[in-house]
Amino acid sequence: MDGRNGVASPTVIAYGEPTDVLDGVPTFVKATCPFGTTLTGGGLRDDISPGSARLPLIVSSYPDASAKTWIVKLGALSAGFGGITATAYAVCLPVG
């Protein structure tokens, strides 16, 4: 709610680029709020190949210093077959 007239502000979900998570390599993914919005939170969407023996391990998930971008650092919990694709998302609210 915007506090002025009791009308709920629409939430904008911004997605980053899908990125493959490789064994033994720290992976950073990020999502940035569009112009005219402010960051209120974020997270990670992971797509795991069916039957995969690998699982994502999130090391950290945080806003950057500008408070416009959400960053997630992750890796693969166990080596094995199958793939993991990670996509960060940012939860944004319109300003003004």
Summary of the structure (lengths in Angstrom):
residues: 96
radius of gyration: 15.9
end to end distance: 12.8
largest distance: 54.2
contacts: 278
relative contact order: 0.37
helix: 0%
strand: 53%
